[in-house]
Amino acid sequence: MATLDQYYGTGRRKAAIARVYLREGNGTIRINKREFDEYFPQATLRLMIRRPLEVTENGDKFDIVANIIGGGLTGQAGALRLGIARALLQFDADLRPKLKGEGLLTRDARVVERKKYGQKGARARFQFSKR
């Protein structure tokens, strides 16, 4: 029985969680059973997601299968990028300096600040009226 070599990485960003599987292949990316270009129509997001593969020169070595839940497209793209970077580390730990140098292993902890009571938003106040 043939074993399937695959590497796993989890990425999180805002409210999005991406489970990423790297498998030996020719560079196709599938997200939630959809094509990469169909799921992320914006070119900037696609470039951002492919960055870990370009930095490590592994663009056409792996097929990527990802399951993403939660958040919006930008958060999902950030989560997917972190997941790919972590999966690449599992494939080869010697890639760490390249990925770390580009800041691809850092979890972006910025999330939406909660709305406060008696106010319009997190920081915005209702307009003051003297009369």
N, C-alpha and C positions, 0 to 999 in steps of 0.2 A: 504494500500500500504506500503510495506517494504522500509525503507530508507537505503541507502548504506552509512555506516560509512567509510569515507575516509579522509586522511590527505594529504595536499599538501605541497611541498617544491620546491623551485627553486634553482638550483646550477649553478655556472658559474666558468669556468677555462679556461684561454687562450682565444680561440675563440669559445669554446663550451658552449652551454646552455642546461641544463637538466631540464625538468619538471617531477617531481616525485610524484606519487600517492601511498600512503600506504593504503592498504585495509586489513581487517581482513582475515586471511587465514593460509596457512601452510608453507610459506617460498619460494614460487616460485618467480622468477624474470624474467620479460619480458621487453626487450628493443626494441623499434621500431618494435614491433610485432614479435620479434625473441627471441629465447632462450638465457639465460644469458651466458652459456658456449660457445655457437656458436658465440655470438657477441663479447665477450672478451675471445679469446683463451689463453691469457697469464695468468698463475696462479697468478703472482704478482699483476696484475691489479684486478683480482677477489678478492684476499685477501684484497687489499686496499679498495675496494668498500664495502665489508662486514663488515669492521671495526666498523662503528657506531652501527650496529646491535649486534655485539659481545660485545662491551663495555657496552651496555644497556641491554644485555641478552634478546633481542627480535628477535632472528634469525628465529625462526619458528612460530612467532605470526602473521606475516604480509606477504601478497603477495605484490610485488612491480611491478608497471607498470610505465615505464618511456619513455618519448619521448626526444630524444637527437638530436640536430642539431649543425652543425659547428665543426671545429677543427679536431684533430686526435684522436686516441684511448686513449692516455695518458690524454689529456685535457678532453675528454669525461668522462673518469673514475674519474678524480678529480671533475668534475661538478656533476656527479652522487652521489659521496660520500657526497658532501656538501648538495645536494638536499635531500638525505635520512636523514642526520642529522637534517636538518631544519624541515622535515616532522615529525620526531620523537619528536621534541620539540612541535609541534602543538598537537601531541597525548598526551604528558605528559610533562609539563613545569618543573617538578621535575628532569628530566633527564639532565638539563642544566649543573650542575657542573661536571658530568661524561664526557659529550661530550666536554665541554670547557677544562677540564683538559687534554684531549687527543689531543686538538688542532683541533677538527673536525668541529668547527663552524667558523673557520677563512677562509675567502676567499683568496685564493692564488693569489695575484695581479701581479705575474710575467708574463710578456708578451714579445713577441719578439721585440727587439729594431729595429727601422726603419733603412733602408739603407740610408747612406748620399751621397749627390751628389759628384762627383769627386773621389769617393772611391769605393773599391770593395765590401764592406759590411758595417755593422754598425760600426765596429771598424777596420776591415782589410783595409790596404792601398794597392795601386798598388806598385809593387817593384820599388825602385828608381834605376835609371841607370845613372852613371856619364858620360858614353860615349855611 
